[in-house]
Amino acid sequence: MTAVAPRSPDIDRSLARQASARALPAGVRALFGLGLAALLLWPLVPLINEAATRDAWSRAVFEAAWSSIWQAVLAATAGVALSVPLGWALARLAVPARRLVRALLTLPIVTPGLAVALGAAWLLGPSWPLLVVANAGFGLAIGVRLGGAAWLALDPRETETARTLGLPFVQLVRWHYVPALRRAFAASWVLAFALALSAVASAYVLAPPSRLALPELALGTSGAAIGTTSSAAASLLLAAIAVIALAVFVRLRPAQHGTLGAVGFQPAGSLAIRDRVLLGLAFLLAAMVTVGPLLALGHGAFTLGAAEQVTGANVSAVFADARPFELEPAAALRYSLLVAVGALAIALPLGFVGAMLVAPLRGWMATAVEAALLLPLCIPVVLASGLRVAERDGAFALLLVHAAMGSALMVRLMLPSARARVGGQFEAAALLGASRWTSWKRLIAASLRGRLAVGAALVLCWSIGELGAALILQRADAAPASVAIAFALQRRTATADGLAFALSGLFFLFVSIVFVTIEYRRTREITEF
């Protein structure tokens, strides 16, 4: 076998000069990236003007914002704490049907919040503790992804060596586990907090009627809880908190994921009985958070209005000509799919451009641009309320909000592939004589293909299940299925409730099929969110 000589420093310097000569300056890229973010976030301007008065910032504003903050803190903490042992188990143990288990644990990321909230309400009724449990699914799903990758990168042989040498468990955690895992789980907590902060659908269903103080709910009910101006101020306050959270997430998120390599998976039967019991309890709690509400949703969809007898009348009523309330369910469902496909068509090119602009940046510029591009993911209700203040509503306004949200998702998913171009592989291929098209096809396009499929599925799922922006921008001739579900719940009849459960069940069926299929087709064991 012919030995391959190491690349000389002169070649490295030549590649660096060629790359810097072709690339835009970092400052220019940052300006373009911030300009793209401004294009997505422009509805904040009329909202800022609406809230730019002293009267807007009353005590009620901070009380309304606090009601969102504390439940998001509790939800993120509970979800991420539960993800620590589960991420270890999926990364280290030979768990049966590991991909299916991981897909079920990460379903809360893509499952419409209405579906989860309705299932939870069917089990126990609306309450603040149940709202926290429902939103804990964000922390569980993200922690399993990012935390599982951190567990993969941690060599178990080092742990075994430390135990063999008699290192106490407390010191093992302090000196070995915490330094290796803290960035991943801290990033998971921050992102879960930002998502739970704006979880309108679960709050709409699970918040007790006497405590509808969330500013998103006030916006969605035409200021029923607090005034329109004060509600705008409260939402801007939450948007500012989301900006800080996303900036922290970008700085903390691990840059690369490890692989298990030749270490292999540990048989689950090799654990001590106590460890197996504790791990089983953790999986049981996770199932209650992720799968439990969805099973209850299916039960309600096929039994509501039928005296606990199984019936398909609720599902068939979705496509019937009868209209039990203001909106036609089948038309609302078609409208949701149309808006989701339109948002996807806009989000794909914008997300690609945004990822390519962010990829070469480093330091504070990368943090600022990436956080700005990710912000629409956490504040769709705030963007919608800005459009409402600007007297823009209906289909086009809703499409703008969903496109902004989808663009943020695509940026997040495309960034790893975009950074591969910056890592020197693209320039090395050019130096070896490969054309730019060949280099792009072999190095970038192959990696982007899988991420585009995942991103497209996520954009469709998030768009179909989004409720807050749809409530604000609804019109009689332009209301998606999520609004139809909300209207059905307001009727408080068995027929309308059964229809709401059936529509939510169709949402969940579509999302679960798409997501589990993609999970099984992925080649990597654990990928970042």
C-alpha positions as CSV (number, residue, x, y, z in Angstrom):
1,M,0.0,0.0,0.0
2,T,1.3,3.4,-0.9
3,A,1.7,5.7,2.0
4,V,0.0,9.1,1.7
5,A,2.3,12.0,2.6
6,P,1.0,14.6,5.0
7,R,-0.1,17.9,3.5
8,S,2.6,20.5,3.7
9,P,2.0,23.8,5.5
10,D,2.6,25.6,2.2
11,I,-0.4,23.9,0.7
12,D,-2.5,24.8,3.8
13,R,-1.5,28.4,3.4
14,S,-2.3,28.3,-0.3
15,L,-5.8,26.9,0.4
16,A,-6.4,29.5,3.0
17,R,-5.4,32.3,0.6
18,Q,-7.6,30.9,-2.2
19,A,-10.5,30.6,0.2
20,S,-10.1,34.1,1.6
21,A,-9.8,35.6,-1.9
22,R,-13.1,34.0,-3.0
23,A,-15.1,34.6,0.2
24,L,-16.9,37.7,1.2
25,P,-15.5,39.5,4.2
26,A,-17.0,38.5,7.5
27,G,-18.4,41.9,8.1
28,V,-20.2,41.9,4.7
29,R,-21.6,38.4,5.4
30,A,-22.8,39.5,8.9
31,L,-24.6,42.5,7.3
32,F,-26.3,40.3,4.7
33,G,-27.3,37.9,7.4
34,L,-28.7,40.6,9.7
35,G,-30.5,42.0,6.6
36,L,-32.1,38.6,6.0
37,A,-33.1,38.5,9.7
38,A,-34.6,42.0,9.4
39,L,-36.6,40.8,6.4
40,L,-38.1,38.0,8.5
41,L,-38.6,40.2,11.7
42,W,-40.0,43.4,10.2
43,P,-43.4,42.9,11.9
44,L,-41.7,43.7,15.2
45,V,-41.5,47.4,14.1
46,P,-45.2,48.3,14.3
47,L,-45.4,46.3,17.5
48,I,-42.6,48.3,19.0
49,N,-44.4,51.5,18.0
50,E,-47.5,50.3,19.6
51,A,-45.7,49.5,22.9
52,A,-43.5,52.7,22.9
53,T,-45.6,54.5,25.4
54,R,-45.2,54.8,29.2
55,D,-48.8,53.6,29.8
56,A,-48.0,50.3,28.0
57,W,-45.6,49.1,30.7
58,S,-47.9,48.6,33.6
59,R,-47.6,46.0,36.4
60,A,-49.9,43.7,34.5
61,V,-47.4,43.5,31.7
62,F,-44.7,42.0,34.0
63,E,-47.2,39.8,35.8
64,A,-48.4,38.4,32.4
65,A,-44.8,37.9,31.2
66,W,-43.9,36.2,34.5
67,S,-46.7,33.7,34.2
68,S,-45.0,32.5,30.9
69,I,-41.5,32.6,32.3
70,W,-41.9,30.5,35.4
71,Q,-43.8,27.7,33.6
72,A,-41.1,27.7,30.9
73,V,-38.4,27.4,33.5
74,L,-40.1,24.5,35.3
75,A,-40.9,22.7,32.0
76,A,-37.4,23.0,30.6
77,T,-35.8,21.9,33.9
78,A,-38.0,18.9,34.2
79,G,-37.6,17.8,30.6
80,V,-33.8,18.2,30.4
81,A,-33.4,16.4,33.8
82,L,-35.4,13.5,32.5
83,S,-33.3,13.4,29.3
84,V,-30.0,12.9,31.1
85,P,-30.4,9.1,31.9
86,L,-32.4,8.5,28.7
87,G,-29.8,10.1,26.5
88,W,-27.2,7.9,28.2
89,A,-29.3,4.8,27.7
90,L,-29.8,5.4,23.9
91,A,-26.1,6.2,23.4
92,R,-24.6,3.4,25.5
93,L,-27.1,0.5,25.8
94,A,-28.3,-2.0,23.3
95,V,-31.9,-0.8,23.7
96,P,-34.4,-2.8,21.6
97,A,-35.8,-0.8,18.7
98,R,-33.5,2.1,19.6
99,R,-34.5,4.2,16.6
100,L,-38.2,3.8,17.3
101,V,-37.7,4.7,21.0
102,R,-35.7,7.8,20.1
103,A,-38.3,8.9,17.6
104,L,-41.0,8.5,20.2
105,L,-39.0,10.5,22.7
106,T,-38.4,13.3,20.3
107,L,-42.0,13.5,18.9
108,P,-42.8,16.6,21.1
109,I,-40.6,18.6,18.8
110,V,-42.8,18.1,15.8
111,T,-46.2,17.0,17.3
112,P,-48.7,19.9,17.2
113,G,-49.1,21.4,20.6
114,L,-52.9,21.2,20.3
115,A,-52.7,17.4,20.0
116,V,-50.6,17.0,23.1
117,A,-52.7,19.5,25.1
118,L,-56.0,17.9,24.2
119,G,-54.8,14.5,25.1
120,A,-53.4,15.8,28.5
121,A,-56.7,17.6,29.2
122,W,-58.7,14.5,28.4
123,L,-56.7,12.6,31.0
124,L,-56.7,15.1,33.9
125,G,-58.3,18.4,32.9
126,P,-56.8,21.9,32.6
127,S,-54.2,22.8,35.3
128,W,-50.9,24.7,35.5
129,P,-49.0,21.5,36.6
130,L,-50.3,19.7,33.5
131,L,-49.2,22.7,31.4
132,V,-45.7,22.3,32.7
133,V,-45.7,18.6,32.1
134,A,-46.9,19.1,28.5
135,N,-44.2,21.7,27.8
136,A,-41.5,19.5,29.4
137,G,-41.6,17.5,26.2
138,F,-39.5,20.1,24.5
139,G,-36.7,19.7,27.1
140,L,-36.9,15.9,26.9
141,A,-36.7,15.8,23.1
142,I,-33.9,18.3,22.7
143,G,-32.0,16.8,25.6
144,V,-32.2,13.3,24.1
145,R,-30.7,14.7,20.9
146,L,-28.0,17.1,22.1
147,G,-27.3,15.3,25.3
148,G,-27.3,11.9,23.6
149,A,-24.6,13.2,21.2
150,A,-22.6,14.4,24.2
151,W,-22.9,10.9,25.8
152,L,-21.7,9.4,22.5
153,A,-18.6,11.6,22.5
154,L,-17.7,10.6,26.0
155,D,-15.4,7.5,25.9
156,P,-16.8,4.9,28.4
157,R,-13.4,3.4,28.8
158,E,-12.3,6.5,30.7
159,T,-15.2,6.0,33.1
160,E,-14.3,2.3,33.6
161,T,-10.7,3.3,34.3
162,A,-11.7,5.9,36.9
163,R,-14.0,3.3,38.6
164,T,-11.3,0.7,38.6
165,L,-8.9,3.2,40.3
166,G,-11.5,3.7,43.0
167,L,-12.6,7.3,42.2
168,P,-15.7,8.1,44.3
169,F,-18.9,8.6,42.3
170,V,-19.3,12.2,43.4
171,Q,-15.8,13.1,42.1
172,L,-16.4,11.1,38.9
173,V,-19.5,13.2,38.2
174,R,-17.7,16.5,39.1
175,W,-14.4,15.9,37.3
176,H,-15.5,13.6,34.4
177,Y,-19.2,13.9,33.5
178,V,-20.0,17.5,34.2
179,P,-17.2,19.0,32.1
180,A,-18.0,16.7,29.2
181,L,-21.8,17.1,29.3
182,R,-22.6,20.6,30.7
183,R,-22.5,22.5,27.4
184,A,-24.9,20.1,25.6
185,F,-27.4,19.9,28.4
186,A,-27.2,23.7,29.2
187,A,-27.8,24.4,25.5
188,S,-30.7,21.9,25.6
189,W,-32.2,23.7,28.6
190,V,-31.9,27.2,27.0
191,L,-33.5,26.1,23.7
192,A,-36.3,24.2,25.5
193,F,-37.0,27.3,27.7
194,A,-37.2,29.5,24.6
195,L,-39.7,27.1,22.9
196,A,-41.8,26.6,26.1
197,L,-41.9,30.4,26.5
198,S,-44.1,30.7,23.4
199,A,-46.1,27.4,23.6
200,V,-49.4,29.0,22.9
201,A,-51.4,25.8,21.9
202,S,-50.8,24.0,25.2
203,A,-51.5,27.1,27.2
204,Y,-54.7,27.7,25.3
205,V,-56.1,24.3,26.3
206,L,-54.4,23.6,29.6
207,A,-54.2,27.0,31.4
208,P,-57.1,27.3,33.9
209,P,-59.8,29.8,32.6
210,S,-59.3,32.0,35.7
211,R,-55.6,32.4,35.0
212,L,-55.5,33.4,31.3
213,A,-52.7,35.9,32.0
214,L,-50.3,34.8,29.3
215,P,-49.8,37.7,26.8
216,E,-50.0,35.3,23.9
217,L,-53.5,34.3,25.0
218,A,-54.4,37.9,25.5
219,L,-53.4,38.6,21.9
220,G,-55.2,35.6,20.7
221,T,-58.4,36.6,22.4
222,S,-58.4,40.2,21.3
223,G,-57.0,41.5,24.6
224,A,-59.4,39.6,26.9
225,A,-56.8,39.3,29.7
226,I,-54.9,42.6,29.3
227,G,-55.2,45.5,26.9
228,T,-53.9,45.4,23.4
229,T,-51.1,47.9,24.0
230,S,-50.0,46.2,27.3
231,S,-50.2,42.8,25.5
232,A,-47.9,44.1,22.8
233,A,-45.4,45.3,25.5
234,A,-45.6,41.9,27.3
235,S,-44.9,40.0,24.1
236,L,-42.0,42.3,23.2
237,L,-40.6,41.5,26.7
238,L,-40.8,37.8,26.0
239,A,-39.2,38.3,22.6
240,A,-36.3,40.0,24.2
241,I,-35.9,37.1,26.6
242,A,-36.0,34.7,23.6
243,V,-33.2,36.7,21.9
244,I,-31.0,36.3,24.9
245,A,-31.9,32.6,25.3
246,L,-31.1,31.9,21.6
247,A,-27.8,33.8,21.8
248,V,-26.8,31.7,24.8
249,F,-27.9,28.5,22.9
250,V,-25.7,29.4,20.0
251,R,-22.7,30.0,22.2
252,L,-23.2,26.8,24.3
253,R,-24.2,24.4,21.6
254,P,-21.4,21.8,20.9
255,A,-19.8,22.3,17.5
256,Q,-19.4,18.6,16.7
257,H,-20.8,15.3,17.7
258,G,-18.8,12.3,18.6
259,T,-19.3,8.7,17.4
260,L,-19.3,5.5,19.3
261,G,-16.8,3.9,17.0
262,A,-15.4,0.5,18.1
263,V,-16.6,0.8,21.7
264,G,-20.0,-0.8,20.9
265,F,-23.2,-0.9,22.9
266,Q,-23.4,-2.3,26.4
267,P,-26.0,-5.0,27.0
268,A,-28.9,-3.7,29.1
269,G,-28.8,-6.9,31.1
270,S,-25.3,-6.1,32.4
271,L,-26.7,-3.2,34.6
272,A,-27.3,-3.7,38.2
273,I,-30.9,-4.4,39.2
274,R,-31.2,-1.0,40.9
275,D,-30.0,0.8,37.8
276,R,-32.4,-1.1,35.6
277,V,-35.3,-0.2,37.9
278,L,-34.4,3.5,37.9
279,L,-33.9,3.5,34.1
280,G,-37.2,1.8,33.6
281,L,-38.9,4.4,35.8
282,A,-37.3,7.1,33.7
283,F,-38.6,5.6,30.5
284,L,-42.0,5.2,32.1
285,L,-42.1,8.9,33.0
286,A,-40.9,9.8,29.5
287,A,-43.7,7.7,28.0
288,M,-46.2,9.5,30.2
289,V,-45.0,12.9,28.8
290,T,-44.7,11.9,25.2
291,V,-47.0,9.0,24.3
292,G,-49.6,9.2,27.1
293,P,-51.4,12.3,26.0
294,L,-51.4,11.1,22.4
295,L,-53.0,7.7,23.4
296,A,-55.6,9.7,25.3
297,L,-56.2,11.8,22.2
298,G,-56.9,8.8,20.1
299,H,-59.2,7.4,22.7
300,G,-61.2,10.7,22.8
301,A,-61.3,10.9,19.0
302,F,-63.0,7.5,18.8
303,T,-65.3,7.6,21.9
304,L,-66.4,11.2,22.4
305,G,-70.1,11.6,21.9
306,A,-70.6,7.8,21.7
307,A,-71.2,6.9,25.4
308,E,-67.6,5.4,25.6
309,Q,-68.4,3.1,22.6
310,V,-65.8,3.1,19.9
311,T,-67.0,4.9,16.8
312,G,-65.6,6.5,13.7
313,A,-68.2,9.2,13.5
314,N,-65.9,11.9,14.7
315,V,-63.3,11.2,12.0
316,S,-65.9,10.9,9.3
317,A,-67.5,14.2,10.4
318,V,-64.3,16.0,9.5
319,F,-65.0,15.3,5.8
320,A,-68.8,15.6,5.9
321,D,-70.8,18.4,4.5
322,A,-72.3,19.4,7.8
323,R,-70.8,22.3,9.6
324,P,-71.2,22.1,13.4
325,F,-69.7,25.5,13.9
326,E,-68.4,28.5,12.0
327,L,-65.7,26.8,9.9
328,E,-65.8,23.8,7.6
329,P,-63.3,21.3,9.0
330,A,-62.2,19.8,5.7
331,A,-61.7,23.3,4.1
332,A,-59.7,24.4,7.1
333,L,-57.5,21.3,6.8
334,R,-56.9,21.9,3.1
335,Y,-56.1,25.5,3.9
336,S,-53.5,24.4,6.6
337,L,-51.8,22.2,4.1
338,L,-51.7,24.9,1.5
339,V,-50.2,27.4,3.9
340,A,-47.6,24.8,5.0
341,V,-46.5,24.0,1.5
342,G,-46.3,27.7,0.6
343,A,-44.2,28.4,3.7
344,L,-41.9,25.5,2.8
345,A,-41.4,26.8,-0.7
346,I,-40.2,30.1,0.8
347,A,-38.3,28.7,3.7
348,L,-36.0,26.4,1.6
349,P,-34.1,29.1,-0.3
350,L,-34.1,31.6,2.6
351,G,-32.8,28.9,5.0
352,F,-30.1,27.9,2.5
353,V,-28.9,31.5,2.1
354,G,-29.0,32.1,5.8
355,A,-27.0,29.0,6.6
356,M,-24.4,29.9,3.9
357,L,-24.0,33.4,5.3
358,V,-23.6,32.2,8.9
359,A,-21.3,29.3,8.3
360,P,-18.0,31.1,7.9
361,L,-18.6,33.6,10.7
362,R,-16.9,33.3,14.1
363,G,-17.2,34.9,17.5
364,W,-19.8,37.5,18.3
365,M,-20.8,38.0,14.7
366,A,-21.8,34.4,14.3
367,T,-23.7,34.5,17.6
368,A,-25.6,37.7,16.6
369,V,-26.5,36.6,13.1
370,E,-27.5,33.0,14.0
371,A,-29.6,34.1,17.0
372,A,-31.4,36.7,14.8
373,L,-32.2,34.2,12.1
374,L,-33.4,31.6,14.7
375,L,-35.6,34.1,16.5
376,P,-38.8,33.7,14.4
377,L,-38.9,30.1,15.6
378,C,-39.7,31.2,19.1
379,I,-41.9,34.2,18.5
380,P,-44.5,33.4,15.8
381,V,-47.2,35.0,17.9
382,V,-45.3,38.2,18.4
383,L,-44.7,38.5,14.6
384,A,-48.4,37.8,14.0
385,S,-49.4,40.5,16.5
386,G,-47.1,43.0,14.7
387,L,-48.8,42.2,11.4
388,R,-52.2,42.7,13.1
389,V,-51.1,46.1,14.5
390,A,-50.1,46.9,10.9
391,E,-53.6,46.0,9.8
392,R,-52.4,43.0,7.8
393,D,-54.1,39.7,8.3
394,G,-55.5,36.7,6.3
395,A,-53.7,34.2,4.2
396,F,-50.7,36.2,3.1
397,A,-49.9,37.5,6.6
398,L,-50.1,33.9,8.0
399,L,-47.9,32.7,5.2
400,L,-45.3,35.3,6.1
401,V,-45.2,34.2,9.7
402,H,-45.0,30.5,8.8
403,A,-42.3,31.2,6.2
404,A,-40.2,33.1,8.8
405,M,-40.6,30.2,11.3
406,G,-39.7,27.7,8.6
407,S,-36.6,29.7,7.5
408,A,-35.3,29.6,11.0
409,L,-35.7,25.8,11.1
410,M,-33.9,25.4,7.8
411,V,-31.0,27.6,8.9
412,R,-30.6,25.4,12.1
413,L,-30.6,22.2,10.1
414,M,-28.5,23.3,7.2
415,L,-25.7,24.9,9.2
416,P,-23.6,21.7,9.8
417,S,-23.5,21.0,6.0
418,A,-22.8,24.6,5.2
419,R,-19.9,24.6,7.7
420,A,-18.4,21.6,5.9
421,R,-17.6,23.9,2.9
422,V,-15.7,26.2,5.3
423,G,-13.7,23.4,6.8
424,G,-11.2,23.2,3.9
425,Q,-12.6,20.2,2.1
426,F,-14.1,22.3,-0.7
427,E,-10.8,24.1,-1.3
428,A,-8.8,20.9,-1.1
429,A,-10.9,19.3,-3.8
430,A,-10.4,22.3,-6.0
431,L,-6.6,22.1,-5.5
432,L,-6.7,18.4,-6.6
433,G,-8.4,19.4,-9.9
434,A,-12.1,18.9,-9.2
435,S,-14.5,21.4,-10.7
436,R,-16.6,23.5,-8.4
437,W,-19.7,21.6,-9.5
438,T,-18.1,18.2,-8.8
439,S,-16.9,19.5,-5.4
440,W,-20.3,20.9,-4.6
441,K,-22.1,17.7,-5.6
442,R,-19.8,15.3,-3.7
443,L,-19.1,17.3,-0.6
444,I,-22.1,19.5,0.0
445,A,-25.2,18.3,-1.9
446,A,-24.9,14.8,-0.5
447,S,-25.0,16.1,3.0
448,L,-27.7,18.6,2.3
449,R,-30.1,16.1,0.7
450,G,-30.9,14.3,4.0
451,R,-31.1,17.6,6.0
452,L,-33.4,19.1,3.4
453,A,-35.8,16.1,3.8
454,V,-35.7,16.4,7.6
455,G,-36.2,20.2,7.4
456,A,-39.1,19.9,5.0
457,A,-40.9,17.5,7.3
458,L,-40.3,19.8,10.3
459,V,-41.5,22.9,8.5
460,L,-44.7,21.1,7.4
461,C,-45.3,19.7,10.9
462,W,-44.7,23.0,12.7
463,S,-46.8,25.0,10.2
464,I,-49.8,22.7,10.3
465,G,-49.9,22.6,14.1
466,E,-49.2,26.3,14.8
467,L,-52.1,28.0,16.7
468,G,-51.1,31.4,18.2
469,A,-50.4,33.2,14.9
470,A,-53.4,31.7,13.3
471,L,-55.7,32.9,16.1
472,I,-54.5,36.4,15.7
473,L,-54.5,36.6,11.8
474,Q,-57.7,34.6,11.2
475,R,-60.5,35.7,8.9
476,A,-63.8,34.2,8.0
477,D,-62.4,33.1,4.6
478,A,-58.9,32.2,5.8
479,A,-58.7,30.0,8.9
480,P,-56.5,26.9,9.2
481,A,-57.4,23.7,11.0
482,S,-55.8,24.7,14.3
483,V,-58.3,27.6,14.5
484,A,-61.1,25.2,13.6
485,I,-60.1,23.1,16.6
486,A,-60.0,26.1,18.8
487,F,-63.5,27.1,17.7
488,A,-64.8,23.6,18.3
489,L,-63.5,23.7,21.8
490,Q,-65.3,26.9,22.5
491,R,-68.7,25.3,21.6
492,R,-68.4,22.9,24.7
493,T,-70.6,20.2,23.1
494,A,-69.8,16.5,22.7
495,T,-70.1,16.8,18.9
496,A,-67.7,19.7,18.6
497,D,-65.3,18.3,21.1
498,G,-65.2,15.0,19.2
499,L,-64.5,16.8,16.0
500,A,-61.7,18.7,17.7
501,F,-60.1,15.5,18.9
502,A,-60.5,13.9,15.4
503,L,-58.8,16.8,13.7
504,S,-56.0,16.8,16.2
505,G,-55.7,13.0,15.8
506,L,-55.3,13.5,12.0
507,F,-52.5,16.0,12.7
508,F,-50.7,13.6,14.9
509,L,-51.1,10.7,12.5
510,F,-49.6,12.7,9.7
511,V,-46.7,14.0,11.8
512,S,-45.8,10.7,13.4
513,I,-45.7,8.9,10.0
514,V,-43.5,11.5,8.5
515,F,-41.2,11.8,11.4
516,V,-40.7,8.1,12.2
517,T,-40.1,7.4,8.5
518,I,-37.3,10.0,8.4
519,E,-35.9,8.7,11.7
520,Y,-35.6,5.2,10.2
521,R,-34.0,6.5,7.0
522,R,-31.3,8.4,8.7
523,T,-27.8,6.9,8.8
524,R,-26.4,8.8,11.8
525,E,-27.3,7.6,15.2
526,I,-27.9,10.9,16.8
527,T,-28.1,14.3,15.1
528,E,-28.3,17.8,16.5
529,F,-31.4,19.8,16.6
